[in-house]
């Protein structure tokens, strides 16, 4: 049986690491990937990718926004 562990307040999701989605009928996982670099803003933007179908879930997010998105929709770890 799987044990699902939730995020604590001080933990941050890593880039390029799969995290199990909380509310998914497909047993899906999400991960953060680099999306693009904006020379005007001098900032890198990130996207969220779905493992199940390889689709783009969100894009054009700052790293803190992407991490918050992952924290809200996924579990930290599955044992």
N, CA, C and O atoms as a Maestro MAE file, in Angstrom:
{
 s_m_m2io_version
 :::
 2.0.0
}

f_m_ct {
 s_m_title
 :::
 protein
 m_atom[316] {
  # First column is atom index #
  i_m_mmod_type
  r_m_x_coord
  r_m_y_coord
  r_m_z_coord
  i_m_residue_number
  s_m_chain_name
  s_m_pdb_residue_name
  s_m_pdb_atom_name
  i_m_atomic_number
  :::
  1 25 0.825 -1.182 0.000 1 A "UNK " " N  " 7
  2 3 0.000 0.000 0.000 1 A "UNK " " CA " 6
  3 2 0.872 1.250 0.000 1 A "UNK " " C  " 6
  4 15 1.881 1.311 0.703 1 A "UNK " " O  " 8
  5 25 0.476 2.255 -0.799 2 A "UNK " " N  " 7
  6 3 1.252 3.481 -0.896 2 A "UNK " " CA " 6
  7 2 1.003 4.375 0.314 2 A "UNK " " C  " 6
  8 15 -0.119 4.481 0.809 2 A "UNK " " O  " 8
  9 25 2.069 5.012 0.775 3 A "UNK " " N  " 7
  10 3 1.948 6.007 1.824 3 A "UNK " " CA " 6
  11 2 2.255 7.355 1.175 3 A "UNK " " C  " 6
  12 15 3.335 7.546 0.617 3 A "UNK " " O  " 8
  13 25 1.306 8.286 1.249 4 A "UNK " " N  " 7
  14 3 1.453 9.602 0.638 4 A "UNK " " CA " 6
  15 2 1.832 10.608 1.705 4 A "UNK " " C  " 6
  16 15 1.170 10.697 2.739 4 A "UNK " " O  " 8
  17 25 2.884 11.362 1.467 5 A "UNK " " N  " 7
  18 3 3.387 12.324 2.442 5 A "UNK " " CA " 6
  19 2 3.168 13.733 1.907 5 A "UNK " " C  " 6
  20 15 3.601 14.055 0.800 5 A "UNK " " O  " 8
  21 25 2.499 14.566 2.686 6 A "UNK " " N  " 7
  22 3 2.197 15.942 2.288 6 A "UNK " " CA " 6
  23 2 3.412 16.852 2.512 6 A "UNK " " C  " 6
  24 15 4.359 16.494 3.212 6 A "UNK " " O  " 8
  25 25 3.356 18.019 1.905 7 A "UNK " " N  " 7
  26 3 4.428 19.010 2.043 7 A "UNK " " CA " 6
  27 2 4.364 19.668 3.412 7 A "UNK " " C  " 6
  28 15 3.280 19.864 3.962 7 A "UNK " " O  " 8
  29 25 5.527 20.010 3.963 8 A "UNK " " N  " 7
  30 3 5.570 20.834 5.165 8 A "UNK " " CA " 6
  31 2 5.789 22.277 4.713 8 A "UNK " " C  " 6
  32 15 6.110 22.527 3.551 8 A "UNK " " O  " 8
  33 25 5.617 23.209 5.620 9 A "UNK " " N  " 7
  34 3 5.697 24.632 5.275 9 A "UNK " " CA " 6
  35 2 7.074 25.051 4.754 9 A "UNK " " C  " 6
  36 15 7.163 25.974 3.944 9 A "UNK " " O  " 8
  37 25 8.130 24.405 5.192 10 A "UNK " " N  " 7
  38 3 9.480 24.833 4.818 10 A "UNK " " CA " 6
  39 2 10.051 24.126 3.584 10 A "UNK " " C  " 6
  40 15 11.116 24.515 3.103 10 A "UNK " " O  " 8
  41 25 9.382 23.116 3.068 11 A "UNK " " N  " 7
  42 3 9.914 22.347 1.937 11 A "UNK " " CA " 6
  43 2 9.583 22.995 0.600 11 A "UNK " " C  " 6
  44 15 8.536 23.618 0.428 11 A "UNK " " O  " 8
  45 25 10.515 22.826 -0.345 12 A "UNK " " N  " 7
  46 3 10.324 23.371 -1.683 12 A "UNK " " CA " 6
  47 2 10.479 22.257 -2.709 12 A "UNK " " C  " 6
  48 15 11.421 21.469 -2.625 12 A "UNK " " O  " 8
  49 25 9.568 22.179 -3.679 13 A "UNK " " N  " 7
  50 3 9.714 21.188 -4.754 13 A "UNK " " CA " 6
  51 2 10.940 21.484 -5.606 13 A "UNK " " C  " 6
  52 15 11.289 22.646 -5.815 13 A "UNK " " O  " 8
  53 25 11.588 20.446 -6.095 14 A "UNK " " N  " 7
  54 3 12.759 20.590 -6.954 14 A "UNK " " CA " 6
  55 2 12.360 20.645 -8.416 14 A "UNK " " C  " 6
  56 15 11.275 20.198 -8.790 14 A "UNK " " O  " 8
  57 25 13.225 21.186 -9.227 15 A "UNK " " N  " 7
  58 3 13.034 21.202 -10.674 15 A "UNK " " CA " 6
  59 2 13.380 19.815 -11.207 15 A "UNK " " C  " 6
  60 15 14.290 19.162 -10.696 15 A "UNK " " O  " 8
  61 25 12.659 19.363 -12.230 16 A "UNK " " N  " 7
  62 3 12.883 18.077 -12.906 16 A "UNK " " CA " 6
  63 2 12.719 16.858 -12.003 16 A "UNK " " C  " 6
  64 15 13.427 15.863 -12.162 16 A "UNK " " O  " 8
  65 25 11.801 16.935 -11.073 17 A "UNK " " N  " 7
  66 3 11.499 15.800 -10.200 17 A "UNK " " CA " 6
  67 2 9.994 15.570 -10.220 17 A "UNK " " C  " 6
  68 15 9.221 16.520 -10.097 17 A "UNK " " O  " 8
  69 25 9.573 14.316 -10.373 18 A "UNK " " N  " 7
  70 3 8.144 13.988 -10.474 18 A "UNK " " CA " 6
  71 2 7.497 13.945 -9.105 18 A "UNK " " C  " 6
  72 15 8.059 13.404 -8.152 18 A "UNK " " O  " 8
  73 25 6.283 14.536 -9.017 19 A "UNK " " N  " 7
  74 3 5.502 14.534 -7.784 19 A "UNK " " CA " 6
  75 2 4.088 14.051 -8.092 19 A "UNK " " C  " 6
  76 15 3.492 14.476 -9.082 19 A "UNK " " O  " 8
  77 25 3.545 13.168 -7.254 20 A "UNK " " N  " 7
  78 3 2.222 12.577 -7.476 20 A "UNK " " CA " 6
  79 2 1.117 13.600 -7.256 20 A "UNK " " C  " 6
  80 15 1.077 14.285 -6.234 20 A "UNK " " O  " 8
  81 25 0.226 13.688 -8.232 21 A "UNK " " N  " 7
  82 3 -0.907 14.609 -8.169 21 A "UNK " " CA " 6
  83 2 -1.934 14.089 -7.160 21 A "UNK " " C  " 6
  84 15 -2.231 12.895 -7.125 21 A "UNK " " O  " 8
  85 25 -2.467 14.991 -6.349 22 A "UNK " " N  " 7
  86 3 -3.429 14.616 -5.311 22 A "UNK " " CA " 6
  87 2 -4.751 14.138 -5.894 22 A "UNK " " C  " 6
  88 15 -5.260 13.092 -5.491 22 A "UNK " " O  " 8
  89 25 -5.304 14.874 -6.819 23 A "UNK " " N  " 7
  90 3 -6.655 14.593 -7.308 23 A "UNK " " CA " 6
  91 2 -6.600 14.246 -8.790 23 A "UNK " " C  " 6
  92 15 -6.891 15.090 -9.638 23 A "UNK " " O  " 8
  93 25 -6.229 13.011 -9.105 24 A "UNK " " N  " 7
  94 3 -6.113 12.590 -10.491 24 A "UNK " " CA " 6
  95 2 -6.672 11.192 -10.657 24 A "UNK " " C  " 6
  96 15 -6.332 10.283 -9.900 24 A "UNK " " O  " 8
  97 25 -7.526 11.025 -11.641 25 A "UNK " " N  " 7
  98 3 -8.082 9.704 -11.908 25 A "UNK " " CA " 6
  99 2 -7.095 8.821 -12.660 25 A "UNK " " C  " 6
  100 15 -7.326 7.618 -12.783 25 A "UNK " " O  " 8
  101 25 -6.003 9.385 -13.164 26 A "UNK " " N  " 7
  102 3 -5.044 8.642 -13.980 26 A "UNK " " CA " 6
  103 2 -3.763 8.280 -13.246 26 A "UNK " " C  " 6
  104 15 -2.827 7.784 -13.875 26 A "UNK " " O  " 8
  105 25 -3.684 8.512 -11.920 27 A "UNK " " N  " 7
  106 3 -2.456 8.256 -11.180 27 A "UNK " " CA " 6
  107 2 -1.307 9.068 -11.785 27 A "UNK " " C  " 6
  108 15 -0.234 8.530 -12.054 27 A "UNK " " O  " 8
  109 25 -1.538 10.348 -11.993 28 A "UNK " " N  " 7
  110 3 -0.621 11.232 -12.705 28 A "UNK " " CA " 6
  111 2 0.449 11.824 -11.789 28 A "UNK " " C  " 6
  112 15 0.309 11.837 -10.566 28 A "UNK " " O  " 8
  113 25 1.523 12.312 -12.416 29 A "UNK " " N  " 7
  114 3 2.615 12.994 -11.745 29 A "UNK " " CA " 6
  115 2 2.902 14.289 -12.496 29 A "UNK " " C  " 6
  116 15 2.722 14.355 -13.712 29 A "UNK " " O  " 8
  117 25 3.350 15.326 -11.775 30 A "UNK " " N  " 7
  118 3 3.737 16.610 -12.377 30 A "UNK " " CA " 6
  119 2 5.188 16.885 -12.044 30 A "UNK " " C  " 6
  120 15 5.715 16.411 -11.037 30 A "UNK " " O  " 8
  121 25 5.835 17.672 -12.922 31 A "UNK " " N  " 7
  122 3 7.175 18.158 -12.596 31 A "UNK " " CA " 6
  123 2 7.375 19.554 -13.155 31 A "UNK " " C  " 6
  124 15 6.698 19.968 -14.097 31 A "UNK " " O  " 8
  125 25 8.314 20.271 -12.559 32 A "UNK " " N  " 7
  126 3 8.678 21.624 -12.988 32 A "UNK " " CA " 6
  127 2 9.844 21.507 -13.957 32 A "UNK " " C  " 6
  128 15 10.812 20.793 -13.695 32 A "UNK " " O  " 8
  129 25 9.746 22.218 -15.088 33 A "UNK " " N  " 7
  130 3 10.845 22.287 -16.058 33 A "UNK " " CA " 6
  131 2 11.060 23.739 -16.454 33 A "UNK " " C  " 6
  132 15 10.147 24.558 -16.364 33 A "UNK " " O  " 8
  133 25 12.274 24.051 -16.893 34 A "UNK " " N  " 7
  134 3 12.527 25.386 -17.430 34 A "UNK " " CA " 6
  135 2 11.722 25.549 -18.707 34 A "UNK " " C  " 6
  136 15 11.653 24.631 -19.524 34 A "UNK " " O  " 8
  137 25 11.114 26.715 -18.879 35 A "UNK " " N  " 7
  138 3 10.304 27.006 -20.060 35 A "UNK " " CA " 6
  139 2 11.080 27.903 -21.020 35 A "UNK " " C  " 6
  140 15 11.350 27.512 -22.155 35 A "UNK " " O  " 8
  141 25 11.440 29.107 -20.565 36 A "UNK " " N  " 7
  142 3 12.201 30.020 -21.415 36 A "UNK " " CA " 6
  143 2 12.849 31.100 -20.563 36 A "UNK " " C  " 6
  144 15 12.477 31.310 -19.408 36 A "UNK " " O  " 8
  145 25 13.832 31.783 -21.159 37 A "UNK " " N  " 7
  146 3 14.500 32.906 -20.502 37 A "UNK " " CA " 6
  147 2 14.079 34.177 -21.209 37 A "UNK " " C  " 6
  148 15 14.110 34.241 -22.438 37 A "UNK " " O  " 8
  149 25 13.686 35.187 -20.454 38 A "UNK " " N  " 7
  150 3 13.303 36.477 -21.009 38 A "UNK " " CA " 6
  151 2 14.432 37.480 -20.784 38 A "UNK " " C  " 6
  152 15 14.683 37.884 -19.648 38 A "UNK " " O  " 8
  153 25 15.115 37.885 -21.860 39 A "UNK " " N  " 7
  154 3 16.197 38.872 -21.696 39 A "UNK " " CA " 6
  155 2 15.674 40.229 -21.205 39 A "UNK " " C  " 6
  156 15 16.370 40.935 -20.475 39 A "UNK " " O  " 8
  157 25 14.450 40.592 -21.605 40 A "UNK " " N  " 7
  158 3 13.879 41.872 -21.177 40 A "UNK " " CA " 6
  159 2 13.652 41.893 -19.665 40 A "UNK " " C  " 6
  160 15 13.983 42.867 -18.990 40 A "UNK " " O  " 8
  161 25 13.092 40.818 -19.154 41 A "UNK " " N  " 7
  162 3 12.818 40.720 -17.720 41 A "UNK " " CA " 6
  163 2 14.033 40.209 -16.949 41 A "UNK " " C  " 6
  164 15 14.078 40.295 -15.722 41 A "UNK " " O  " 8
  165 25 15.023 39.674 -17.680 42 A "UNK " " N  " 7
  166 3 16.218 39.067 -17.070 42 A "UNK " " CA " 6
  167 2 15.800 38.002 -16.052 42 A "UNK " " C  " 6
  168 15 16.256 37.982 -14.908 42 A "UNK " " O  " 8
  169 25 14.908 37.115 -16.522 43 A "UNK " " N  " 7
  170 3 14.342 36.107 -15.639 43 A "UNK " " CA " 6
  171 2 14.037 34.838 -16.426 43 A "UNK " " C  " 6
  172 15 13.667 34.889 -17.599 43 A "UNK " " O  " 8
  173 25 14.201 33.703 -15.758 44 A "UNK " " N  " 7
  174 3 13.833 32.416 -16.337 44 A "UNK " " CA " 6
  175 2 12.417 32.082 -15.897 44 A "UNK " " C  " 6
  176 15 12.050 32.288 -14.740 44 A "UNK " " O  " 8
  177 25 11.626 31.568 -16.828 45 A "UNK " " N  " 7
  178 3 10.258 31.154 -16.531 45 A "UNK " " CA " 6
  179 2 10.167 29.637 -16.627 45 A "UNK " " C  " 6
  180 15 10.956 28.994 -17.320 45 A "UNK " " O  " 8
  181 25 9.199 29.084 -15.925 46 A "UNK " " N  " 7
  182 3 9.085 27.641 -15.790 46 A "UNK " " CA " 6
  183 2 7.714 27.152 -16.237 46 A "UNK " " C  " 6
  184 15 6.769 27.933 -16.349 46 A "UNK " " O  " 8
  185 25 7.618 25.832 -16.493 47 A "UNK " " N  " 7
  186 3 6.363 25.207 -16.882 47 A "UNK " " CA " 6
  187 2 6.154 23.950 -16.049 47 A "UNK " " C  " 6
  188 15 7.093 23.413 -15.461 47 A "UNK " " O  " 8
  189 25 4.905 23.490 -16.011 48 A "UNK " " N  " 7
  190 3 4.541 22.266 -15.312 48 A "UNK " " CA " 6
  191 2 4.124 21.248 -16.372 48 A "UNK " " C  " 6
  192 15 3.280 21.536 -17.220 48 A "UNK " " O  " 8
  193 25 4.721 20.057 -16.317 49 A "UNK " " N  " 7
  194 3 4.473 18.991 -17.288 49 A "UNK " " CA " 6
  195 2 3.774 17.821 -16.588 49 A "UNK " " C  " 6
  196 15 4.066 17.504 -15.435 49 A "UNK " " O  " 8
  197 25 2.845 17.188 -17.314 50 A "UNK " " N  " 7
  198 3 2.133 16.009 -16.818 50 A "UNK " " CA " 6
  199 2 2.831 14.751 -17.324 50 A "UNK " " C  " 6
  200 15 3.180 14.668 -18.502 50 A "UNK " " O  " 8
  201 25 3.037 13.769 -16.444 51 A "UNK " " N  " 7
  202 3 3.667 12.510 -16.829 51 A "UNK " " CA " 6
  203 2 2.722 11.633 -17.643 51 A "UNK " " C  " 6
  204 15 3.145 10.989 -18.603 51 A "UNK " " O  " 8
  205 25 1.447 11.605 -17.264 52 A "UNK " " N  " 7
  206 3 0.477 10.690 -17.864 52 A "UNK " " CA " 6
  207 2 0.373 10.863 -19.372 52 A "UNK " " C  " 6
  208 15 0.443 9.883 -20.113 52 A "UNK " " O  " 8
  209 25 0.208 12.093 -19.831 53 A "UNK " " N  " 7
  210 3 0.033 12.325 -21.263 53 A "UNK " " CA " 6
  211 2 1.075 13.262 -21.861 53 A "UNK " " C  " 6
  212 15 0.997 13.598 -23.042 53 A "UNK " " O  " 8
  213 25 2.041 13.683 -21.069 54 A "UNK " " N  " 7
  214 3 3.101 14.553 -21.569 54 A "UNK " " CA " 6
  215 2 2.642 15.963 -21.898 54 A "UNK " " C  " 6
  216 15 3.377 16.723 -22.529 54 A "UNK " " O  " 8
  217 25 1.444 16.318 -21.481 55 A "UNK " " N  " 7
  218 3 0.884 17.624 -21.801 55 A "UNK " " CA " 6
  219 2 1.424 18.716 -20.883 55 A "UNK " " C  " 6
  220 15 1.845 18.468 -19.753 55 A "UNK " " O  " 8
  221 25 1.392 19.916 -21.411 56 A "UNK " " N  " 7
  222 3 1.753 21.106 -20.667 56 A "UNK " " CA " 6
  223 2 0.572 21.480 -19.774 56 A "UNK " " C  " 6
  224 15 -0.542 21.654 -20.269 56 A "UNK " " O  " 8
  225 25 0.798 21.605 -18.476 57 A "UNK " " N  " 7
  226 3 -0.261 21.947 -17.536 57 A "UNK " " CA " 6
  227 2 -0.320 23.453 -17.352 57 A "UNK " " C  " 6
  228 15 -1.398 24.043 -17.427 57 A "UNK " " O  " 8
  229 25 0.810 24.078 -17.114 58 A "UNK " " N  " 7
  230 3 0.943 25.529 -16.952 58 A "UNK " " CA " 6
  231 2 2.280 25.947 -17.532 58 A "UNK " " C  " 6
  232 15 3.204 25.139 -17.627 58 A "UNK " " O  " 8
  233 25 2.384 27.222 -17.923 59 A "UNK " " N  " 7
  234 3 3.660 27.721 -18.427 59 A "UNK " " CA " 6
  235 2 3.808 29.201 -18.115 59 A "UNK " " C  " 6
  236 15 2.842 29.871 -17.752 59 A "UNK " " O  " 8
  237 25 5.033 29.704 -18.261 60 A "UNK " " N  " 7
  238 3 5.292 31.122 -18.037 60 A "UNK " " CA " 6
  239 2 5.222 31.540 -16.587 60 A "UNK " " C  " 6
  240 15 4.859 32.676 -16.282 60 A "UNK " " O  " 8
  241 25 5.567 30.629 -15.685 61 A "UNK " " N  " 7
  242 3 5.506 30.911 -14.251 61 A "UNK " " CA " 6
  243 2 6.904 31.201 -13.717 61 A "UNK " " C  " 6
  244 15 7.894 30.675 -14.226 61 A "UNK " " O  " 8
  245 25 6.977 32.041 -12.688 62 A "UNK " " N  " 7
  246 3 8.245 32.206 -11.994 62 A "UNK " " CA " 6
  247 2 8.501 30.925 -11.201 62 A "UNK " " C  " 6
  248 15 7.595 30.109 -11.029 62 A "UNK " " O  " 8
  249 25 9.717 30.750 -10.726 63 A "UNK " " N  " 7
  250 3 10.033 29.540 -9.963 63 A "UNK " " CA " 6
  251 2 9.199 29.464 -8.693 63 A "UNK " " C  " 6
  252 15 8.722 28.387 -8.337 63 A "UNK " " O  " 8
  253 25 9.014 30.577 -8.009 64 A "UNK " " N  " 7
  254 3 8.205 30.543 -6.780 64 A "UNK " " CA " 6
  255 2 6.746 30.210 -7.083 64 A "UNK " " C  " 6
  256 15 6.110 29.498 -6.306 64 A "UNK " " O  " 8
  257 25 6.202 30.705 -8.190 65 A "UNK " " N  " 7
  258 3 4.833 30.364 -8.582 65 A "UNK " " CA " 6
  259 2 4.713 28.881 -8.936 65 A "UNK " " C  " 6
  260 15 3.748 28.220 -8.553 65 A "UNK " " O  " 8
  261 25 5.695 28.369 -9.666 66 A "UNK " " N  " 7
  262 3 5.687 26.954 -10.053 66 A "UNK " " CA " 6
  263 2 5.787 26.062 -8.820 66 A "UNK " " C  " 6
  264 15 5.089 25.052 -8.724 66 A "UNK " " O  " 8
  265 25 6.644 26.427 -7.889 67 A "UNK " " N  " 7
  266 3 6.771 25.640 -6.654 67 A "UNK " " CA " 6
  267 2 5.473 25.660 -5.847 67 A "UNK " " C  " 6
  268 15 5.072 24.634 -5.297 67 A "UNK " " O  " 8
  269 25 4.823 26.801 -5.773 68 A "UNK " " N  " 7
  270 3 3.562 26.904 -5.044 68 A "UNK " " CA " 6
  271 2 2.477 26.068 -5.727 68 A "UNK " " C  " 6
  272 15 1.677 25.423 -5.051 68 A "UNK " " O  " 8
  273 25 2.445 26.076 -7.041 69 A "UNK " " N  " 7
  274 3 1.511 25.270 -7.820 69 A "UNK " " CA " 6
  275 2 1.701 23.787 -7.488 69 A "UNK " " C  " 6
  276 15 0.731 23.080 -7.214 69 A "UNK " " O  " 8
  277 25 2.942 23.326 -7.514 70 A "UNK " " N  " 7
  278 3 3.253 21.924 -7.211 70 A "UNK " " CA " 6
  279 2 2.890 21.592 -5.763 70 A "UNK " " C  " 6
  280 15 2.314 20.536 -5.500 70 A "UNK " " O  " 8
  281 25 3.214 22.471 -4.831 71 A "UNK " " N  " 7
  282 3 2.899 22.224 -3.417 71 A "UNK " " CA " 6
  283 2 1.405 22.077 -3.187 71 A "UNK " " C  " 6
  284 15 0.982 21.271 -2.358 71 A "UNK " " O  " 8
  285 25 0.598 22.851 -3.912 72 A "UNK " " N  " 7
  286 3 -0.854 22.818 -3.726 72 A "UNK " " CA " 6
  287 2 -1.509 21.598 -4.352 72 A "UNK " " C  " 6
  288 15 -2.538 21.135 -3.860 72 A "UNK " " O  " 8
  289 25 -0.934 21.065 -5.431 73 A "UNK " " N  " 7
  290 3 -1.600 20.003 -6.184 73 A "UNK " " CA " 6
  291 2 -0.971 18.619 -6.067 73 A "UNK " " C  " 6
  292 15 -1.508 17.655 -6.612 73 A "UNK " " O  " 8
  293 25 0.148 18.503 -5.371 74 A "UNK " " N  " 7
  294 3 0.829 17.210 -5.325 74 A "UNK " " CA " 6
  295 2 1.212 16.825 -3.896 74 A "UNK " " C  " 6
  296 15 1.117 17.620 -2.961 74 A "UNK " " O  " 8
  297 25 1.648 15.574 -3.770 75 A "UNK " " N  " 7
  298 3 2.234 15.082 -2.526 75 A "UNK " " CA " 6
  299 2 3.746 15.201 -2.630 75 A "UNK " " C  " 6
  300 15 4.311 15.124 -3.721 75 A "UNK " " O  " 8
  301 25 4.393 15.388 -1.496 76 A "UNK " " N  " 7
  302 3 5.844 15.531 -1.463 76 A "UNK " " CA " 6
  303 2 6.533 14.229 -1.853 76 A "UNK " " C  " 6
  304 15 7.516 14.221 -2.595 76 A "UNK " " O  " 8
  305 25 5.993 13.130 -1.337 77 A "UNK " " N  " 7
  306 3 6.650 11.849 -1.585 77 A "UNK " " CA " 6
  307 2 5.642 10.719 -1.484 77 A "UNK " " C  " 6
  308 15 4.645 10.803 -0.768 77 A "UNK " " O  " 8
  309 25 5.934 9.668 -2.221 78 A "UNK " " N  " 7
  310 3 5.121 8.453 -2.164 78 A "UNK " " CA " 6
  311 2 6.041 7.306 -1.778 78 A "UNK " " C  " 6
  312 15 7.063 7.073 -2.424 78 A "UNK " " O  " 8
  313 25 5.675 6.593 -0.724 79 A "UNK " " N  " 7
  314 3 6.510 5.483 -0.261 79 A "UNK " " CA " 6
  315 2 5.764 4.190 -0.534 79 A "UNK " " C  " 6
  316 15 6.269 3.110 -0.228 79 A "UNK " " O  " 8
  :::
 }
 m_bond[315] {
  # First column is bond index #
  i_m_from
  i_m_to
  i_m_order
  :::
  1 1 2 1
  2 2 3 1
  3 3 4 2
  4 3 5 1
  5 5 6 1
  6 6 7 1
  7 7 8 2
  8 7 9 1
  9 9 10 1
  10 10 11 1
  11 11 12 2
  12 11 13 1
  13 13 14 1
  14 14 15 1
  15 15 16 2
  16 15 17 1
  17 17 18 1
  18 18 19 1
  19 19 20 2
  20 19 21 1
  21 21 22 1
  22 22 23 1
  23 23 24 2
  24 23 25 1
  25 25 26 1
  26 26 27 1
  27 27 28 2
  28 27 29 1
  29 29 30 1
  30 30 31 1
  31 31 32 2
  32 31 33 1
  33 33 34 1
  34 34 35 1
  35 35 36 2
  36 35 37 1
  37 37 38 1
  38 38 39 1
  39 39 40 2
  40 39 41 1
  41 41 42 1
  42 42 43 1
  43 43 44 2
  44 43 45 1
  45 45 46 1
  46 46 47 1
  47 47 48 2
  48 47 49 1
  49 49 50 1
  50 50 51 1
  51 51 52 2
  52 51 53 1
  53 53 54 1
  54 54 55 1
  55 55 56 2
  56 55 57 1
  57 57 58 1
  58 58 59 1
  59 59 60 2
  60 59 61 1
  61 61 62 1
  62 62 63 1
  63 63 64 2
  64 63 65 1
  65 65 66 1
  66 66 67 1
  67 67 68 2
  68 67 69 1
  69 69 70 1
  70 70 71 1
  71 71 72 2
  72 71 73 1
  73 73 74 1
  74 74 75 1
  75 75 76 2
  76 75 77 1
  77 77 78 1
  78 78 79 1
  79 79 80 2
  80 79 81 1
  81 81 82 1
  82 82 83 1
  83 83 84 2
  84 83 85 1
  85 85 86 1
  86 86 87 1
  87 87 88 2
  88 87 89 1
  89 89 90 1
  90 90 91 1
  91 91 92 2
  92 91 93 1
  93 93 94 1
  94 94 95 1
  95 95 96 2
  96 95 97 1
  97 97 98 1
  98 98 99 1
  99 99 100 2
  100 99 101 1
  101 101 102 1
  102 102 103 1
  103 103 104 2
  104 103 105 1
  105 105 106 1
  106 106 107 1
  107 107 108 2
  108 107 109 1
  109 109 110 1
  110 110 111 1
  111 111 112 2
  112 111 113 1
  113 113 114 1
  114 114 115 1
  115 115 116 2
  116 115 117 1
  117 117 118 1
  118 118 119 1
  119 119 120 2
  120 119 121 1
  121 121 122 1
  122 122 123 1
  123 123 124 2
  124 123 125 1
  125 125 126 1
  126 126 127 1
  127 127 128 2
  128 127 129 1
  129 129 130 1
  130 130 131 1
  131 131 132 2
  132 131 133 1
  133 133 134 1
  134 134 135 1
  135 135 136 2
  136 135 137 1
  137 137 138 1
  138 138 139 1
  139 139 140 2
  140 139 141 1
  141 141 142 1
  142 142 143 1
  143 143 144 2
  144 143 145 1
  145 145 146 1
  146 146 147 1
  147 147 148 2
  148 147 149 1
  149 149 150 1
  150 150 151 1
  151 151 152 2
  152 151 153 1
  153 153 154 1
  154 154 155 1
  155 155 156 2
  156 155 157 1
  157 157 158 1
  158 158 159 1
  159 159 160 2
  160 159 161 1
  161 161 162 1
  162 162 163 1
  163 163 164 2
  164 163 165 1
  165 165 166 1
  166 166 167 1
  167 167 168 2
  168 167 169 1
  169 169 170 1
  170 170 171 1
  171 171 172 2
  172 171 173 1
  173 173 174 1
  174 174 175 1
  175 175 176 2
  176 175 177 1
  177 177 178 1
  178 178 179 1
  179 179 180 2
  180 179 181 1
  181 181 182 1
  182 182 183 1
  183 183 184 2
  184 183 185 1
  185 185 186 1
  186 186 187 1
  187 187 188 2
  188 187 189 1
  189 189 190 1
  190 190 191 1
  191 191 192 2
  192 191 193 1
  193 193 194 1
  194 194 195 1
  195 195 196 2
  196 195 197 1
  197 197 198 1
  198 198 199 1
  199 199 200 2
  200 199 201 1
  201 201 202 1
  202 202 203 1
  203 203 204 2
  204 203 205 1
  205 205 206 1
  206 206 207 1
  207 207 208 2
  208 207 209 1
  209 209 210 1
  210 210 211 1
  211 211 212 2
  212 211 213 1
  213 213 214 1
  214 214 215 1
  215 215 216 2
  216 215 217 1
  217 217 218 1
  218 218 219 1
  219 219 220 2
  220 219 221 1
  221 221 222 1
  222 222 223 1
  223 223 224 2
  224 223 225 1
  225 225 226 1
  226 226 227 1
  227 227 228 2
  228 227 229 1
  229 229 230 1
  230 230 231 1
  231 231 232 2
  232 231 233 1
  233 233 234 1
  234 234 235 1
  235 235 236 2
  236 235 237 1
  237 237 238 1
  238 238 239 1
  239 239 240 2
  240 239 241 1
  241 241 242 1
  242 242 243 1
  243 243 244 2
  244 243 245 1
  245 245 246 1
  246 246 247 1
  247 247 248 2
  248 247 249 1
  249 249 250 1
  250 250 251 1
  251 251 252 2
  252 251 253 1
  253 253 254 1
  254 254 255 1
  255 255 256 2
  256 255 257 1
  257 257 258 1
  258 258 259 1
  259 259 260 2
  260 259 261 1
  261 261 262 1
  262 262 263 1
  263 263 264 2
  264 263 265 1
  265 265 266 1
  266 266 267 1
  267 267 268 2
  268 267 269 1
  269 269 270 1
  270 270 271 1
  271 271 272 2
  272 271 273 1
  273 273 274 1
  274 274 275 1
  275 275 276 2
  276 275 277 1
  277 277 278 1
  278 278 279 1
  279 279 280 2
  280 279 281 1
  281 281 282 1
  282 282 283 1
  283 283 284 2
  284 283 285 1
  285 285 286 1
  286 286 287 1
  287 287 288 2
  288 287 289 1
  289 289 290 1
  290 290 291 1
  291 291 292 2
  292 291 293 1
  293 293 294 1
  294 294 295 1
  295 295 296 2
  296 295 297 1
  297 297 298 1
  298 298 299 1
  299 299 300 2
  300 299 301 1
  301 301 302 1
  302 302 303 1
  303 303 304 2
  304 303 305 1
  305 305 306 1
  306 306 307 1
  307 307 308 2
  308 307 309 1
  309 309 310 1
  310 310 311 1
  311 311 312 2
  312 311 313 1
  313 313 314 1
  314 314 315 1
  315 315 316 2
  :::
 }
}
